[in-house]
Amino acid sequence: MRSCAIGLIVAVLSTNWWAATGSVAELQPATDVEVVEIPVIDESEAPVFWEPEVAADQSPNPIIRLDTEFFRPMLNFQNRQSDKELIILQNNAEWPCFPTVVVGGQARLSVLGAATNTKDKFSYLGRFPPDFKGHSATDARMLQANAALAAHVNSWVNVYGELLFSDVFSFPTAQQGSLQVRQAYAVLGDLTRTPWYAFLGKKNVSFGDMGTLAPFSQSVVWHYFGALHEGVGLGYDQNGFNLSVTGINGGRGIRVADSKARGQMNNFAVNASWQGGDETWGWNIGGGYLHGTIYDVTEAEHVDPNAFGPYNSAWDAYAELNFGAWTLAGEFVSTVDDWPVTDHPVIAYRAEAAYDTCLWNRPTRYAVSWSEGIQGPSGSEFEFNKQLVVGVGMDFGPHVMASAEYVRSIGFAPLIDINTVSDRDVAQDSLVLGLTVVF
């Protein structure tokens, strides 16, 4: 391209020189010569003809990337429990090439000091009931650690997997924690082209919100009704409205989902939400239905895969309102029928408020959360579990959040052996220091 431009310039200059000197009579005078402007060639913009164009269906090796903004909500153990597949689809649209593999991790560290008014009975729901003895306890540990990978195969296909180390899921034997594949599923869809999407695999069941405004501890609602299971789902997301329907495999899932025998897809969940507003104020309201729960048998237990009775479904309603620096949130969940163990519906609710500001030039949230689980008749020893959390969380950049909470736990009604060990007069006071690290 450069040689063609140089040749043309030399020819024009030669013609003008000969015309000006009159050395060649046949040539017209210089004033009659048409001057041609030669555009300047910017090689950075010139087409490259010597490199073959890569076909659209050919791609380089997968690009491994870190994305803290993506994994902070994905690995959050407290919030966005029921719609993390939407985070995956939104993250997919941000990458210009495929396949792209995004990796990340999270660590949640905890220091706890607690005192109870009843010997050997500690009712804080962040630990198992038999974890501590006596009237006081001190505890420091890596509470949970997640490692996750999201593969954006193309604009329509995504695969997500998450490993979880937990130092509290070792019940009933005291062990040094456990390692498990917590979630593994695929998400199919492209929200830039269609509002429809699908998912398949092991994931948090899309049921309710199950979140909290507290900086570190989870609410009683999640402890009673959080669900994780295998299944397949179809969703619709447009203009702030989201609807999902999930078919759930038979058998006992983690925590609350339950249905008869494995080998049949005989359980399901429906969830819907609507959010809107702007930076000044906004809202998120929704509700859900889970057909089969563990509150269907005559024995209070969580782990027997063969324990099943007539379906006892659950319904959920939640709302969150944001205005300025304030956030208000609430959720109510209840079984449709009585739990045969207690002859009473299982109910859980939360009412929370948070204020976002800055402290020492760091983004800071002050929060208060009240939540309660009710599963027994009024006056019974196993009537309730109540929890008050007053806490503060401070961000130290995008990767680290430190928190401090005072937690008041009232009632001792563990959902295992609830008829034999419950005590409504138990009260535990705890100071919980937390550190969350994510990348």
C-alpha positions in Angstrom: 0.0 0.0 0.0 2.9 2.4 0.8 4.8 1.6 -2.5 1.6 2.5 -4.5 1.3 5.9 -2.8 5.0 6.7 -3.2 5.0 5.9 -6.9 2.0 8.1 -7.6 3.7 11.0 -5.7 6.9 10.6 -7.7 5.0 10.7 -11.0 3.2 13.9 -10.2 6.3 15.6 -9.0 8.2 14.6 -12.1 5.5 16.0 -14.4 5.5 19.3 -12.7 9.3 19.6 -12.8 9.5 19.0 -16.6 6.6 21.4 -17.3 8.2 24.1 -15.2 11.6 23.9 -17.1 10.1 23.5 -20.6 12.4 20.7 -21.3 9.7 18.7 -23.0 7.7 20.7 -25.5 4.9 18.1 -25.6 4.0 18.6 -22.0 1.4 21.2 -21.0 2.5 24.2 -18.9 2.6 23.6 -15.2 -0.5 25.8 -14.7 -2.5 23.4 -16.8 -1.6 20.4 -14.7 -4.3 19.0 -12.5 -3.0 18.6 -9.0 -4.2 15.4 -7.4 -4.3 15.3 -3.6 -2.9 12.1 -2.2 -4.5 11.1 1.1 -2.2 10.3 4.0 -2.4 6.6 4.8 -2.7 5.8 8.5 -1.3 2.3 8.6 -3.1 1.6 11.9 -6.4 2.0 10.1 -5.4 0.4 6.8 -6.8 -3.1 6.1 -4.4 -5.9 6.7 -4.5 -8.1 3.7 -1.7 -10.5 4.6 -3.4 -11.9 7.8 -6.2 -14.4 7.3 -9.5 -13.4 8.9 -10.6 -15.7 11.8 -13.9 -17.3 11.1 -16.7 -16.5 13.6 -16.9 -20.1 14.9 -13.2 -20.2 15.6 -11.9 -18.9 18.9 -8.6 -18.8 20.7 -7.8 -20.7 23.8 -10.1 -20.0 26.8 -9.2 -16.8 28.6 -8.9 -17.2 32.4 -9.9 -14.0 34.3 -10.6 -12.8 37.8 -13.8 -10.7 38.4 -14.4 -9.6 42.0 -17.5 -7.6 41.0 -19.0 -10.8 39.7 -18.0 -13.2 42.5 -18.9 -10.9 45.4 -22.6 -11.5 44.9 -22.2 -15.0 43.5 -20.3 -16.3 46.5 -22.3 -14.2 49.0 -23.5 -16.7 51.6 -26.3 -14.4 52.8 -28.0 -12.6 49.8 -29.2 -13.2 46.2 -29.8 -16.8 47.2 -32.7 -17.5 44.8 -31.6 -15.8 41.5 -27.8 -16.1 41.1 -28.4 -17.5 37.6 -29.3 -14.0 36.6 -25.9 -12.7 37.8 -24.3 -15.3 35.5 -26.3 -14.2 32.5 -25.5 -10.5 33.1 -21.8 -11.3 33.5 -21.8 -13.2 30.2 -22.9 -10.1 28.3 -19.8 -8.2 29.6 -17.2 -10.4 27.9 -16.2 -9.7 24.2 -14.8 -13.1 23.4 -15.7 -16.8 24.0 -15.0 -19.1 25.7 -14.1 -17.1 28.8 -13.5 -18.7 32.1 -13.9 -16.6 35.3 -12.5 -17.9 38.6 -12.9 -16.6 42.1 -12.9 -17.4 45.8 -14.2 -16.3 49.1 -13.2 -16.8 52.8 -15.4 -16.1 55.8 -13.6 -15.9 59.1 -15.3 -15.6 62.4 -14.4 -14.9 66.1 -17.2 -15.5 68.5 -17.6 -14.9 72.2 -20.9 -16.1 73.9 -22.6 -16.5 77.2 -25.8 -18.5 77.9 -28.1 -18.5 80.9 -28.6 -22.3 80.7 -25.7 -24.7 80.9 -24.8 -26.5 77.7 -27.6 -24.8 75.7 -26.3 -22.3 73.1 -29.0 -21.1 70.7 -27.1 -18.9 68.2 -28.0 -20.4 64.8 -24.6 -19.8 63.3 -23.4 -23.0 65.1 -24.8 -26.4 65.8 -26.5 -26.8 69.2 -23.9 -29.3 70.7 -20.9 -27.2 69.6 -20.3 -25.7 73.0 -20.5 -26.7 76.6 -20.9 -24.9 79.9 -22.1 -21.3 80.3 -19.7 -19.5 78.0 -17.8 -20.1 74.8 -15.1 -18.6 72.7 -14.5 -19.7 69.1 -12.3 -18.7 66.1 -12.4 -20.4 62.8 -12.5 -20.3 59.1 -16.3 -20.5 59.0 -16.7 -21.1 55.2 -14.5 -20.9 52.1 -15.8 -21.0 48.6 -13.9 -21.6 45.3 -15.9 -21.1 42.1 -15.6 -21.2 38.3 -17.9 -19.8 35.7 -17.4 -20.8 32.1 -19.0 -18.6 29.5 -18.8 -21.1 26.6 -20.6 -18.7 24.2 -23.3 -16.0 24.5 -25.9 -18.7 25.2 -24.2 -21.4 27.3 -22.7 -21.0 30.8 -21.5 -23.5 33.3 -21.0 -22.8 37.0 -19.4 -24.8 39.8 -18.7 -24.1 43.4 -16.6 -25.9 46.0 -17.4 -25.2 49.7 -15.3 -25.9 52.7 -17.4 -25.5 55.9 -16.4 -25.9 59.5 -20.0 -26.1 60.7 -21.5 -28.7 58.4 -19.8 -31.6 60.4 -22.8 -32.6 62.5 -23.3 -35.1 64.2 -19.6 -35.9 64.7 -16.9 -33.3 65.6 -14.7 -33.2 62.6 -12.3 -30.7 61.1 -14.8 -29.4 58.6 -16.0 -30.8 55.3 -15.4 -30.2 51.6 -18.3 -30.5 49.1 -19.4 -29.5 45.7 -22.0 -27.1 46.9 -23.4 -26.1 43.5 -22.9 -27.3 39.9 -25.3 -26.2 37.1 -25.6 -24.8 33.6 -27.5 -21.6 32.6 -28.8 -21.3 29.0 -29.9 -18.0 27.6 -28.9 -14.6 26.3 -30.9 -11.7 27.9 -29.8 -9.3 25.2 -31.8 -11.3 22.7 -34.6 -13.0 24.6 -36.0 -12.7 28.2 -36.3 -16.5 28.4 -33.6 -18.6 30.0 -33.2 -22.1 31.5 -31.0 -23.8 34.1 -30.2 -27.4 35.0 -28.2 -28.9 37.9 -27.6 -28.6 41.6 -28.3 -25.0 42.9 -30.1 -22.9 45.4 -33.8 -23.5 44.8 -35.5 -20.4 43.4 -37.9 -19.9 46.4 -38.3 -16.7 48.3 -35.5 -14.3 49.0 -33.8 -15.9 52.1 -31.5 -12.9 52.4 -30.7 -10.5 55.3 -29.4 -6.9 55.8 -27.2 -8.1 58.7 -23.5 -7.9 57.8 -22.5 -11.4 58.8 -25.1 -13.6 60.4 -28.1 -15.1 58.5 -31.7 -14.6 59.5 -33.9 -17.3 61.0 -35.8 -17.4 57.7 -32.9 -18.9 55.9 -32.2 -21.4 58.6 -35.8 -22.6 58.5 -36.5 -22.5 54.7 -33.3 -22.2 52.7 -33.3 -25.0 50.0 -30.6 -26.5 47.7 -31.4 -29.4 45.3 -31.0 -30.8 41.8 -33.5 -30.0 39.1 -34.3 -28.1 35.9 -35.9 -24.7 35.6 -37.3 -22.2 33.1 -37.2 -18.4 33.7 -38.4 -15.1 32.3 -36.7 -11.8 33.1 -37.6 -8.4 31.6 -38.2 -4.8 32.7 -37.5 -5.7 36.4 -40.0 -8.6 36.4 -38.6 -12.1 37.0 -40.5 -15.4 37.0 -39.0 -18.9 37.4 -40.4 -22.4 37.6 -38.2 -25.3 38.8 -38.8 -29.0 38.6 -37.0 -30.7 41.5 -35.7 -34.2 41.7 -37.3 -36.5 44.3 -35.6 -37.2 47.7 -34.2 -35.1 50.5 -32.2 -32.0 49.5 -30.0 -29.9 51.6 -32.0 -28.2 54.3 -35.7 -27.8 53.5 -36.7 -29.4 50.1 -38.1 -32.9 50.3 -40.2 -35.3 48.4 -40.8 -39.0 48.1 -38.0 -41.4 46.9 -35.3 -40.7 44.4 -35.7 -41.4 40.7 -38.7 -39.2 40.1 -39.0 -35.4 39.5 -41.9 -35.0 42.0 -41.2 -31.7 43.6 -41.3 -28.1 42.3 -40.9 -24.5 43.1 -42.3 -21.2 41.7 -40.8 -17.8 42.4 -41.6 -14.3 41.1 -40.2 -10.8 41.8 -40.6 -7.3 40.6 -38.1 -4.5 41.1 -37.8 -1.0 40.0 -37.1 2.6 40.9 -33.9 4.7 40.6 -30.9 5.8 42.7 -33.2 7.9 44.9 -35.7 5.2 45.8 -36.5 1.6 44.7 -38.3 -1.5 45.6 -38.1 -5.3 45.2 -41.2 -7.3 46.0 -41.9 -11.0 45.4 -43.1 -14.4 46.6 -42.7 -18.1 46.0 -44.1 -21.6 46.5 -42.3 -24.8 47.4 -44.3 -27.9 47.0 -42.4 -30.4 49.2 -40.6 -29.6 52.5 -39.0 -31.5 55.3 -41.9 -30.5 57.6 -43.9 -33.5 56.5 -42.8 -36.3 58.8 -43.5 -37.3 62.4 -39.8 -37.2 63.4 -37.7 -34.0 63.7 -34.6 -34.7 61.6 -32.7 -33.3 58.5 -30.7 -36.1 57.1 -32.7 -39.3 56.5 -33.3 -39.6 52.8 -36.1 -42.1 53.3 -38.2 -40.0 55.7 -41.3 -38.7 54.0 -44.9 -38.0 54.6 -47.8 -36.3 52.9 -46.7 -33.1 51.1 -46.5 -30.1 53.4 -45.9 -27.1 51.1 -44.6 -23.7 51.9 -45.3 -20.2 50.6 -43.2 -17.0 50.9 -43.7 -13.3 50.5 -40.9 -10.6 50.8 -40.3 -7.0 50.1 -37.3 -4.5 50.2 -37.5 -0.8 49.9 -34.6 1.6 49.3 -34.8 5.3 49.8 -31.7 7.4 50.0 -29.2 5.8 52.4 -31.9 3.7 54.1 -33.1 0.1 53.3 -36.0 -1.7 54.9 -36.6 -5.4 54.3 -39.1 -8.0 55.4 -40.0 -11.6 54.6 -42.7 -14.1 55.8 -42.7 -17.8 55.1 -45.1 -20.5 56.3 -46.0 -24.1 55.7 -49.5 -24.8 54.4 -50.2 -27.5 56.9 -49.1 -28.4 60.4 -45.8 -30.1 61.0 -46.7 -33.5 62.4 -43.9 -33.3 65.0 -45.4 -30.2 66.7 -49.0 -30.1 65.4 -48.4 -26.5 64.3 -47.4 -24.8 61.1 -43.8 -23.9 60.7 -43.5 -20.1 60.3 -40.5 -17.8 60.0 -40.3 -14.1 59.4 -37.8 -11.2 59.5 -38.0 -7.4 59.8 -34.8 -5.4 59.1 -33.4 -2.0 58.5 -30.0 -0.7 57.3 -28.3 2.7 56.9 -25.4 3.1 54.4 -22.8 5.8 55.1 -19.1 6.3 55.4 -16.9 5.9 58.4 -13.2 6.8 58.3 -13.7 7.3 54.5 -14.9 3.7 54.2 -18.3 2.5 52.9 -20.1 1.4 56.0 -23.5 -0.2 56.8 -25.3 -0.1 60.1 -28.0 -2.8 60.4 -30.6 -4.2 62.8 -32.4 -7.4 62.1 -35.2 -9.2 64.0 -36.2 -12.6 62.9 -38.2 -15.4 64.5 -39.2 -19.0 63.8 -42.4 -20.4 65.3 -43.3 -24.1 65.1 -45.1 -24.9 68.3 -48.3 -23.9 70.2 -48.2 -20.9 72.5 -46.5 -21.7 75.8 -44.8 -24.8 74.5 -41.1 -25.3 75.2 -40.4 -25.6 71.4 -42.6 -22.6 70.5 -40.0 -20.3 69.0 -36.4 -19.4 68.1 -35.8 -15.6 68.2 -32.8 -13.6 67.0 -31.8 -10.0 67.3 -28.8 -8.8 65.4 -27.3 -5.3 65.7 -24.2 -4.9 63.5 -21.9 -2.8 61.4 -20.0 -3.8 58.3 -17.2 -1.8 56.7 -15.7 -2.3 53.2 -11.9 -2.1 52.8 -11.9 -1.9 49.0 -13.8 -4.4 46.8 -12.1 -7.5 48.3 -12.5 -7.2 52.1 -15.4 -6.5 54.5 -15.0 -6.5 58.2 -18.0 -6.7 60.6 -19.0 -6.7 64.2 -22.4 -7.9 65.5 -24.2 -8.2 68.8 -26.6 -11.2 68.6 -29.3 -12.0 71.2 -30.7 -15.5 70.7 -33.9 -16.4 72.7 -35.3 -19.9 72.9 -33.7 -23.2 72.4 -35.7 -25.3 69.9 -33.3 -27.2 67.6 -35.2 -28.7 64.7 -33.5 -32.0 65.5 -34.8 -33.6 68.8 -37.1 -30.6 69.2 -39.5 -32.5 71.5 -37.0 -33.6 74.0 -34.4 -30.9 74.4 -36.2 -27.6 73.8 -36.3 -24.8 76.4 -38.1 -21.5 75.8 -36.2 -19.7 78.6 -32.7 -20.0 77.1 -31.1 -16.7 76.2 -27.6 -16.4 74.6 -25.7 -13.2 74.1 -22.9 -13.2 71.5 -20.3 -10.9 70.0 -19.5 -12.0 66.5 -16.6 -10.6 64.6 -16.4 -11.4 60.9 -14.0 -10.9 58.0 -15.1 -11.7 54.5 -12.4 -11.8 51.8 -13.4 -12.2 48.1 -11.7 -12.1 44.7 
